[in-house]
Amino acid sequence: MAKKAILDRLGPGCTFGEISVLTRFQKGKTTAKIVADEDSELYVLEPGWVHDLCMSNTQLARRLYFNIGYKLAQLLKIVGTNIRPSLVELETVKDEHPIKQDGESFKHVKMKKTFGIENEVIAREISGITHRLASGTFYVTPYNLCFVGKVFGLNIRECISLTDVQKMVKYGKRGIQITKSLDHSKAESKSYQFNGFNKRDKIFKYLINLWSQRNPRAVIQ
């Protein structure tokens, strides 16, 4: 009887099933089982749908299959050396933490330049956050809420000005929904859902306080 072994632990925004995509026309047993140790929300992409999408977009196909190959190569390293990240390491990566005021990293400088907020200070950086199927990092500055992530190798970027925010609510166990106005009349609005906050209530309270400072007419619910 084969001995069971844990190959990896997946967190918010992670993907699995890459081998099924590559071997969609072959019959046989799966190479591993995925078991959830807590209530989870999953998005399912049918292999046939992914294949059709790649056939219609060669640039997306190249990025997708490169990312699949890279991930499988990393998994082979883990299996071959019997080393996997510890649960403590994974939790540390996903937790939010204050950013030092001096000596900003190149990543922070690049992020602020992308959104045109070079003069702002990053107050919080929260990794392991998901938005629109993308996994990435949620940044908080005194005046903006920003998200930088990727899905299938494509960049997903959002920057929400706190002065445009109309409403903030909690959803699910670890999600925050932010609604902002799209014009000065506030007749049109758009909602953004961010999920994967390990300390959701704490960061939600922090965002509410920051929002109320920037927008005196903020409606706290």
WOTANOR-V289801 format. One record per residue. N is the residue number from 1. RES is the residue in three letters. D_CENTER is the distance of its C-alpha to the mean C-alpha in Angstrom with 2 decimals. Layout:
BEGIN
n:N res:RES d_center:D_CENTER
n:N res:RES d_center:D_CENTER
END
This chain:
BEGIN
n:1 res:MET d_center:38.41
n:2 res:ALA d_center:35.22
n:3 res:LYS d_center:33.46
n:4 res:LYS d_center:29.98
n:5 res:ALA d_center:27.34
n:6 res:ILE d_center:23.67
n:7 res:LEU d_center:22.05
n:8 res:ASP d_center:18.52
n:9 res:ARG d_center:16.24
n:10 res:LEU d_center:12.81
n:11 res:GLY d_center:10.03
n:12 res:PRO d_center:7.06
n:13 res:GLY d_center:5.29
n:14 res:CYS d_center:8.59
n:15 res:THR d_center:11.34
n:16 res:PHE d_center:15.09
n:17 res:GLY d_center:18.32
n:18 res:GLU d_center:18.64
n:19 res:ILE d_center:22.31
n:20 res:SER d_center:22.99
n:21 res:VAL d_center:21.89
n:22 res:LEU d_center:24.25
n:23 res:THR d_center:27.07
n:24 res:ARG d_center:26.86
n:25 res:PHE d_center:30.65
n:26 res:GLN d_center:31.73
n:27 res:LYS d_center:32.80
n:28 res:GLY d_center:32.27
n:29 res:LYS d_center:30.39
n:30 res:THR d_center:26.73
n:31 res:THR d_center:26.15
n:32 res:ALA d_center:24.11
n:33 res:LYS d_center:23.25
n:34 res:ILE d_center:19.92
n:35 res:VAL d_center:20.67
n:36 res:ALA d_center:18.53
n:37 res:ASP d_center:19.83
n:38 res:GLU d_center:18.55
n:39 res:ASP d_center:17.92
n:40 res:SER d_center:14.80
n:41 res:GLU d_center:13.46
n:42 res:LEU d_center:13.34
n:43 res:TYR d_center:13.33
n:44 res:VAL d_center:16.34
n:45 res:LEU d_center:17.21
n:46 res:GLU d_center:20.93
n:47 res:PRO d_center:22.06
n:48 res:GLY d_center:24.74
n:49 res:TRP d_center:22.48
n:50 res:VAL d_center:20.31
n:51 res:HIS d_center:23.68
n:52 res:ASP d_center:25.05
n:53 res:LEU d_center:22.09
n:54 res:CYS d_center:22.50
n:55 res:MET d_center:26.24
n:56 res:SER d_center:25.84
n:57 res:ASN d_center:23.52
n:58 res:THR d_center:24.58
n:59 res:GLN d_center:22.16
n:60 res:LEU d_center:19.17
n:61 res:ALA d_center:21.14
n:62 res:ARG d_center:21.69
n:63 res:ARG d_center:18.08
n:64 res:LEU d_center:17.13
n:65 res:TYR d_center:20.06
n:66 res:PHE d_center:19.66
n:67 res:ASN d_center:16.15
n:68 res:ILE d_center:17.66
n:69 res:GLY d_center:20.64
n:70 res:TYR d_center:18.83
n:71 res:LYS d_center:16.82
n:72 res:LEU d_center:20.14
n:73 res:ALA d_center:21.98
n:74 res:GLN d_center:19.82
n:75 res:LEU d_center:20.37
n:76 res:LEU d_center:24.06
n:77 res:LYS d_center:24.25
n:78 res:ILE d_center:22.94
n:79 res:VAL d_center:25.40
n:80 res:GLY d_center:28.21
n:81 res:THR d_center:28.18
n:82 res:ASN d_center:27.29
n:83 res:ILE d_center:24.70
n:84 res:ARG d_center:21.27
n:85 res:PRO d_center:18.97
n:86 res:SER d_center:20.19
n:87 res:LEU d_center:18.47
n:88 res:VAL d_center:19.18
n:89 res:GLU d_center:17.42
n:90 res:LEU d_center:14.20
n:91 res:GLU d_center:14.39
n:92 res:THR d_center:15.26
n:93 res:VAL d_center:12.24
n:94 res:LYS d_center:9.96
n:95 res:ASP d_center:12.59
n:96 res:GLU d_center:13.06
n:97 res:HIS d_center:16.15
n:98 res:PRO d_center:18.50
n:99 res:ILE d_center:18.87
n:100 res:LYS d_center:22.37
n:101 res:GLN d_center:24.27
n:102 res:ASP d_center:25.96
n:103 res:GLY d_center:25.19
n:104 res:GLU d_center:21.83
n:105 res:SER d_center:20.05
n:106 res:PHE d_center:19.99
n:107 res:LYS d_center:16.19
n:108 res:HIS d_center:16.72
n:109 res:VAL d_center:19.76
n:110 res:LYS d_center:18.15
n:111 res:MET d_center:15.29
n:112 res:LYS d_center:18.05
n:113 res:LYS d_center:20.27
n:114 res:THR d_center:17.85
n:115 res:PHE d_center:17.84
n:116 res:GLY d_center:21.48
n:117 res:ILE d_center:21.15
n:118 res:GLU d_center:22.86
n:119 res:ASN d_center:25.04
n:120 res:GLU d_center:22.43
n:121 res:VAL d_center:21.40
n:122 res:ILE d_center:17.88
n:123 res:ALA d_center:18.44
n:124 res:ARG d_center:15.14
n:125 res:GLU d_center:12.12
n:126 res:ILE d_center:9.44
n:127 res:SER d_center:7.10
n:128 res:GLY d_center:5.13
n:129 res:ILE d_center:3.36
n:130 res:THR d_center:2.81
n:131 res:HIS d_center:5.54
n:132 res:ARG d_center:8.42
n:133 res:LEU d_center:7.47
n:134 res:ALA d_center:5.12
n:135 res:SER d_center:2.51
n:136 res:GLY d_center:3.50
n:137 res:THR d_center:5.98
n:138 res:PHE d_center:7.82
n:139 res:TYR d_center:11.49
n:140 res:VAL d_center:14.61
n:141 res:THR d_center:17.98
n:142 res:PRO d_center:21.28
n:143 res:TYR d_center:21.08
n:144 res:ASN d_center:17.58
n:145 res:LEU d_center:13.99
n:146 res:CYS d_center:11.71
n:147 res:PHE d_center:8.19
n:148 res:VAL d_center:7.92
n:149 res:GLY d_center:5.85
n:150 res:LYS d_center:7.67
n:151 res:VAL d_center:8.92
n:152 res:PHE d_center:12.41
n:153 res:GLY d_center:12.82
n:154 res:LEU d_center:12.63
n:155 res:ASN d_center:11.24
n:156 res:ILE d_center:9.53
n:157 res:ARG d_center:10.78
n:158 res:GLU d_center:11.75
n:159 res:CYS d_center:14.34
n:160 res:ILE d_center:16.02
n:161 res:SER d_center:19.40
n:162 res:LEU d_center:20.33
n:163 res:THR d_center:23.76
n:164 res:ASP d_center:22.53
n:165 res:VAL d_center:20.69
n:166 res:GLN d_center:22.81
n:167 res:LYS d_center:21.17
n:168 res:MET d_center:18.53
n:169 res:VAL d_center:18.38
n:170 res:LYS d_center:16.76
n:171 res:TYR d_center:15.97
n:172 res:GLY d_center:15.78
n:173 res:LYS d_center:15.53
n:174 res:ARG d_center:12.29
n:175 res:GLY d_center:11.42
n:176 res:ILE d_center:12.64
n:177 res:GLN d_center:14.01
n:178 res:ILE d_center:15.35
n:179 res:THR d_center:18.23
n:180 res:LYS d_center:19.83
n:181 res:SER d_center:23.14
n:182 res:LEU d_center:23.53
n:183 res:ASP d_center:27.12
n:184 res:HIS d_center:29.55
n:185 res:SER d_center:31.24
n:186 res:LYS d_center:28.05
n:187 res:ALA d_center:29.25
n:188 res:GLU d_center:26.04
n:189 res:SER d_center:22.56
n:190 res:LYS d_center:18.97
n:191 res:SER d_center:16.35
n:192 res:TYR d_center:12.60
n:193 res:GLN d_center:10.64
n:194 res:PHE d_center:7.72
n:195 res:ASN d_center:7.43
n:196 res:GLY d_center:7.45
n:197 res:PHE d_center:9.87
n:198 res:ASN d_center:12.46
n:199 res:LYS d_center:15.00
n:200 res:ARG d_center:14.31
n:201 res:ASP d_center:17.98
n:202 res:LYS d_center:18.48
n:203 res:ILE d_center:15.76
n:204 res:PHE d_center:16.77
n:205 res:LYS d_center:20.33
n:206 res:TYR d_center:19.56
n:207 res:LEU d_center:17.95
n:208 res:ILE d_center:20.92
n:209 res:ASN d_center:23.39
n:210 res:LEU d_center:22.01
n:211 res:TRP d_center:22.00
n:212 res:SER d_center:25.54
n:213 res:GLN d_center:26.76
n:214 res:ARG d_center:25.65
n:215 res:ASN d_center:26.71
n:216 res:PRO d_center:29.92
n:217 res:ARG d_center:29.81
n:218 res:ALA d_center:26.50
n:219 res:VAL d_center:26.85
n:220 res:ILE d_center:25.56
n:221 res:GLN d_center:25.13
END
